[in-house]
Amino acid sequence: MVCNTIRGLVNLGHQVSLVALNAKNHHQHDLTDDDKDLLSKINYRAYNIDISVSVFEVAVNLLSKTSFNINKYYDAEFERLLVRTLKNDSYDIIQFEGLMVSLYLNAVRKATKAKLIYRLHNIENQIWERLAQQKSDPFKKSYLKMHARRIKSYELQQLNNFDAIAVFTEQDKSTLLEYGTKIPIEILPIGINIANYKPDFSKTDFPTLFFLGSLDWLPNREGIEWFLENFMKELTEGDLRVRFYVAGNDIPERFDDYDVMGKIFIQGEVDDALEFINSKSIMIVPLLSSGGMRVKIVEGMAMQKCIISTTLGVEGISFQDGVNILIANDQEEFYDAIHRCITDEEYCKQIGLNARKLVEEQHDANKVTKKLVDFYKTVI
């Protein structure tokens, strides 16, 4: 997502610097030739931090008024790197990607006269609140609600400290206005480089189900666990006679228990995500507690996949249920959608073709970046 924005800005003739905060316990992707070419055209610096938290630190945080899920992203040396970068060059716009890097807002504000834009990936407190709602265990529910309150308090403190905010969805803009945000807010959908997405039906195995996503992100892990718990028997012994593949980074070892030879495949990380997507026919996105807009759904649509997702999962996408995506919000609806798809290949293909058209119209990175630049100009 960030790479696509930078590539669009470079293509429009703008000079770009990227100072990246890399979390050590997050998976680091190998750079593609396109990535390396892009980085050669910008001023790029990366800084690694360890965001792992000990049991002792979690216990101590219970007595705090802030959430370690935010605080763990602060590093004094990275802050100094940011300040040095700002002093070496002048900038018109500084864009903060996500809530966690807003920890450095005050230091950046003091070091530059540039306008500060916050690109909101998710309303973080909503994710934690929705996760809490899904829990039946009273302790887990209370614990998650505590973090939701603390994160919301932090978000409310920060919002009006920027000069403007870019969001992905109308829902997020409405929420920010309800929170009392006074600065300009612009809705800009996720943009992808359409040319990189080359679907080939001749290499697609029908019928097959798949999930692709990083399971270190709690909503992903929660959603796929719900799906496996509810559909394992149907997929292995019931009427849904279709192979199901789970792929992505940071899949916990306990997921190996879901693996059933010839029926459910827990693959882990794949070498080429787009090749994996192309090889399967029906994409499952059972998000129960997300926010913002899911990049993987937009990418799946670009690869002409028939996608089954929840209403929460498709927030911010101008979809038509039954036309370019299928919406399922409970076990029965997922069952019906899967059964329809695995028994009608032409129906799946048409959903995928319509999905690709939608992405071409609304999520082309070049078009989205031009809108972003126009937004910058209004702020400057």
C-alpha positions in Angstrom: 0.0 0.0 0.0 2.8 2.5 1.0 4.9 1.3 -2.0 2.0 1.9 -4.4 1.6 5.5 -3.0 5.3 6.2 -3.3 5.4 4.8 -6.8 2.5 6.9 -7.9 4.1 10.1 -6.4 7.4 9.3 -8.1 5.6 8.7 -11.5 4.0 12.1 -11.1 7.5 13.7 -10.7 7.5 14.3 -6.9 10.6 13.8 -4.7 9.9 11.3 -1.9 11.7 10.2 1.2 10.7 7.2 3.2 11.8 6.6 6.8 10.5 3.2 7.8 10.1 1.7 11.2 10.5 -2.0 10.9 9.2 -4.2 13.7 11.6 -7.1 14.3 8.9 -9.6 15.2 7.0 -8.8 12.0 7.8 -10.8 8.9 10.1 -8.9 6.5 9.4 -9.5 2.9 12.2 -10.0 0.4 12.4 -7.0 -1.9 11.3 -7.6 -5.5 13.2 -6.1 -8.4 10.4 -3.5 -8.7 10.8 -2.6 -5.0 14.6 -2.2 -5.4 14.1 0.0 -8.5 11.6 2.2 -6.6 13.9 2.5 -3.6 16.7 3.7 -5.9 14.5 6.6 -6.9 13.8 7.9 -3.4 15.6 8.8 -0.2 15.1 5.6 1.9 16.1 4.8 5.5 14.9 1.9 7.6 15.2 1.4 11.4 14.5 -1.9 13.2 12.9 -2.1 16.6 11.9 -5.0 18.7 8.2 -4.7 19.6 7.9 -8.0 21.6 6.5 -7.5 25.1 7.4 -9.7 28.1 4.8 -11.1 30.5 6.2 -8.8 33.2 5.7 -5.7 30.9 2.1 -6.8 30.2 1.4 -7.1 34.0 3.0 -3.7 34.7 0.9 -2.2 31.9 -2.3 -3.2 33.6 -1.5 -0.4 36.1 -0.9 2.2 33.4 -3.3 4.5 31.7 -1.9 3.8 28.2 -1.7 0.6 26.1 1.5 -1.2 25.5 0.1 -1.9 22.0 0.9 1.7 21.2 3.8 2.4 23.5 6.0 -0.5 22.2 6.4 1.4 18.9 8.3 4.3 20.5 12.1 4.3 20.1 14.2 7.4 21.1 16.9 6.6 18.5 14.3 6.4 15.7 12.9 9.7 16.8 16.4 11.2 16.5 16.8 9.7 13.0 13.5 11.3 12.0 14.6 14.7 13.3 18.0 14.5 11.5 16.3 13.6 8.3 13.9 16.5 8.5 16.8 18.9 9.2 18.7 17.8 6.2 16.0 18.5 3.7 12.8 20.6 3.4 9.5 19.0 2.8 6.0 20.2 1.8 4.2 17.2 3.3 5.0 14.6 6.0 2.6 11.7 5.9 2.2 9.4 8.9 1.2 5.9 8.0 -1.0 4.5 10.7 -1.6 5.3 14.4 1.6 3.8 15.8 4.0 6.3 14.2 1.9 9.2 15.5 4.0 8.7 18.7 6.6 10.8 16.8 4.2 13.6 15.9 5.4 16.2 18.5 9.1 15.7 17.5 8.3 16.0 13.8 6.1 19.1 14.4 9.0 20.8 16.1 11.5 20.0 13.4 9.6 21.0 10.3 7.2 23.5 8.8 5.7 20.9 6.5 2.0 20.0 6.7 1.5 16.8 8.6 -1.0 14.3 7.1 -2.3 11.3 9.0 -3.3 8.4 6.7 -5.6 6.4 9.0 -5.3 2.7 8.2 -7.9 1.6 10.8 -9.7 3.2 13.7 -7.7 1.1 16.1 -10.0 1.2 19.1 -12.9 -0.2 17.0 -10.8 -3.3 16.3 -10.2 -4.0 20.0 -13.8 -3.3 20.9 -15.1 -5.7 18.2 -12.6 -8.3 19.4 -13.9 -7.9 22.9 -17.5 -8.4 21.7 -16.6 -11.8 20.2 -15.2 -13.1 23.5 -17.3 -15.2 25.9 -14.6 -15.4 28.5 -15.2 -12.5 31.0 -11.5 -11.9 31.7 -10.6 -11.8 28.0 -13.6 -9.6 27.2 -12.7 -7.2 30.1 -9.0 -7.1 29.1 -9.7 -6.3 25.4 -12.2 -3.6 26.4 -9.6 -2.0 28.6 -7.2 -1.8 25.7 -10.0 -0.4 23.5 -10.6 2.4 26.0 -7.0 3.3 26.3 -6.4 3.2 22.6 -9.5 5.4 22.0 -8.2 7.9 24.5 -4.9 8.1 22.7 -6.6 8.4 19.3 -8.8 11.2 20.4 -5.8 13.1 21.8 -3.9 12.9 18.5 -6.5 13.4 15.8 -6.7 17.2 15.8 -2.9 17.5 16.2 -2.4 16.8 12.5 -3.1 19.2 9.6 -5.4 16.8 7.7 -6.4 13.1 7.6 -6.8 10.7 4.7 -9.1 7.7 5.3 -10.1 4.8 3.2 -13.8 4.6 4.0 -16.9 6.8 4.4 -17.5 4.9 7.7 -14.1 6.0 9.1 -14.7 9.6 8.1 -18.1 9.5 9.9 -16.6 8.1 13.0 -13.8 10.7 13.1 -16.4 13.5 12.8 -18.3 11.9 15.7 -15.1 12.0 17.6 -14.9 15.7 17.1 -12.3 15.9 14.4 -12.1 19.5 13.2 -9.3 19.2 10.5 -9.9 18.3 6.9 -10.7 14.7 6.1 -10.4 13.1 2.7 -11.7 9.7 1.6 -9.1 8.0 -0.7 -9.5 4.3 -1.4 -6.6 1.8 -1.5 -4.7 2.0 -4.8 -2.8 -0.9 -6.4 -0.7 -1.2 -9.5 -3.2 -2.9 -11.8 -0.5 -4.0 -14.2 1.0 -6.4 -11.6 -2.2 -8.4 -11.4 -2.4 -10.8 -14.3 -5.1 -13.5 -13.7 -4.9 -16.7 -15.7 -7.9 -19.0 -15.5 -6.0 -21.8 -17.2 -3.8 -22.1 -14.1 -6.7 -22.0 -11.6 -7.8 -25.2 -9.8 -11.6 -25.3 -9.5 -13.2 -25.8 -7.0 -10.7 -24.7 -4.3 -11.1 -22.4 -1.3 -8.3 -20.4 0.1 -7.4 -17.8 2.8 -4.3 -15.6 2.5 -3.3 -13.2 5.3 -0.8 -12.6 8.1 -1.9 -14.2 11.3 0.1 -11.9 13.5 -2.8 -9.5 12.9 -5.4 -10.5 15.5 -8.6 -9.9 13.4 -7.2 -12.3 10.7 -6.3 -15.0 13.3 -9.7 -14.7 15.0 -11.6 -14.8 11.7 -9.8 -17.9 10.3 -10.0 -19.7 13.6 -13.8 -19.1 13.6 -14.1 -20.4 10.1 -12.0 -23.5 10.7 -13.9 -24.4 13.9 -17.2 -24.0 12.2 -16.4 -25.6 8.8 -13.8 -28.3 9.5 -16.3 -31.1 9.7 -18.2 -29.8 6.6 -15.0 -29.6 4.6 -13.7 -33.1 5.7 -16.9 -35.2 6.1 -19.9 -33.1 5.0 -21.4 -31.7 1.8 -18.7 -29.1 1.1 -16.4 -31.4 -0.8 -13.7 -28.9 -1.6 -10.0 -28.4 -0.7 -9.2 -25.5 1.6 -5.8 -23.8 1.7 -4.6 -21.5 4.5 -1.5 -19.4 3.6 0.3 -16.4 5.1 2.9 -15.3 7.6 3.2 -16.0 11.3 0.7 -19.0 11.4 0.8 -20.4 14.9 2.0 -24.0 15.3 -1.4 -24.9 16.8 -2.9 -24.4 13.4 -1.2 -27.6 12.3 -4.0 -29.4 14.2 -6.5 -28.2 11.5 -4.5 -29.9 8.7 -6.3 -32.8 7.2 -4.5 -34.7 4.5 -6.0 -34.1 1.1 -8.7 -31.7 2.4 -7.4 -28.9 4.6 -3.9 -27.6 3.9 -2.1 -25.3 6.4 0.6 -24.0 4.1 2.2 -21.1 5.9 4.1 -18.6 3.9 4.1 -18.9 0.1 6.9 -17.8 -2.2 4.6 -15.8 -4.6 1.3 -14.5 -3.2 -0.2 -13.6 -6.6 0.7 -17.0 -8.0 -0.9 -18.7 -5.0 -4.1 -16.5 -5.4 -4.2 -17.3 -9.1 -4.0 -21.1 -8.5 -7.1 -21.2 -6.3 -10.7 -20.2 -7.2 -12.7 -19.0 -4.2 -11.2 -16.6 -1.6 -12.5 -16.7 2.0 -12.2 -13.6 4.1 -14.1 -14.2 7.4 -13.3 -10.9 9.2 -15.3 -10.4 12.3 -13.7 -7.5 14.0 -11.8 -5.5 11.4 -11.8 -1.8 10.4 -10.6 0.3 7.5 -10.3 -1.4 4.1 -8.6 -4.8 3.5 -5.8 -4.7 0.9 -6.0 -8.5 0.4 -9.6 -8.2 -0.8 -8.8 -5.5 -3.3 -5.8 -7.6 -4.5 -8.1 -10.7 -4.7 -10.6 -8.7 -6.8 -7.8 -7.6 -9.1 -6.9 -11.3 -9.6 -10.6 -11.9 -10.6 -11.3 -14.1 -7.6 -14.8 -14.9 -6.4 -14.6 -13.6 -2.8 -16.8 -14.5 0.1 -16.4 -12.0 3.0 -18.3 -10.4 5.8 -19.8 -6.9 5.7 -17.0 -5.7 8.0 -14.4 -7.2 5.7 -15.5 -5.2 2.7 -15.9 -1.8 4.5 -14.9 1.0 2.1 -15.3 -1.1 -1.1 -18.2 -0.1 -3.4 -19.3 -3.6 -3.8 -22.5 -5.2 -5.0 -23.4 -8.4 -3.2 -23.9 -11.2 -5.7 -22.4 -9.1 -8.5 -18.7 -8.6 -7.7 -18.4 -10.2 -4.3 -20.5 -12.4 -2.0 -21.4 -11.3 1.6 -21.8 -13.8 4.4 -22.1 -12.8 8.0 -22.7 -16.0 9.8 -22.2 -19.8 9.5 -25.3 -20.4 7.5 -24.6 -17.6 5.0 -21.0 -18.8 4.5 -22.3 -22.4 3.9 -24.8 -21.3 1.3 -22.3 -19.1 -0.5 -19.6 -21.7 -0.5 -22.0 -24.4 -1.7 -23.3 -22.1 -4.5 -19.7 -21.3 -5.6 -18.3 -24.8 -5.7 -21.1 -26.1 -7.8 -21.2 -23.4 -10.4 -17.8 -22.5 -12.0 -19.3 -20.0 -14.5 -20.9 -18.1 -11.7 -17.6 -17.8 -9.8 -15.8 -16.6 -13.0 -18.4 -13.9 -13.6 -18.2 -12.6 -10.0 -14.4 -12.5 -10.5 -14.6 -10.6 -13.8 -17.0 -8.1 -12.3 -14.6 -7.7 -9.3 -11.7 -6.9 -11.6 -13.8 -4.2 -13.4 -14.5 -2.5 -10.1 -10.8 -2.5 -9.1 -9.8 -1.0 -12.5 -12.4 1.8 -12.0 -11.9 2.7 -8.4 -8.5 1.3 -7.1 -6.0 2.1 -9.8 -3.0 3.5 -7.9 -2.3 6.2 -10.5 -5.8 7.6 -10.2 -5.8 7.4 -6.4 -2.4 9.1 -6.2 -3.5 12.0 -8.3 -6.4 12.5 -5.9 -4.0 12.4 -3.0 -1.8 15.1 -4.6 -4.8 17.3 -5.1 -5.7 16.8 -1.4 -2.1 17.8 -0.5 -2.5 21.0 -2.5 -5.6 22.0 -0.6 -3.8 21.5 2.7 -0.7 23.4 1.7 
